Amino acid sequence: MNNELEVEPQFTEYLGVKIPHIEVQLQPGRDVAGLIEAAANNWYLKQLGYSAAEEFMKRIENEMQE
């Protein structure tokens, strides 16, 4: 299990076409539709130039410096 925040995009290649690869950790009782929706929203925001993971890391660093 990978506990690191994903900052660099990952891709899988099918027939020469690079497809974004998003790994979703599933556990019994989790809202699968909600997890997929969150992953899709995160991907969409990345396309617009916003990275939630980078923003989160910046906030953590600012808190640690204070």
Secondary structure, 3 states (H helix, E strand, C coil): CCCCCCCCCCEEEECCEEEECCCCCCCCCCCHHHHHHHHHHHHHHHHCCCCHHHHHHHHHHHHHHC
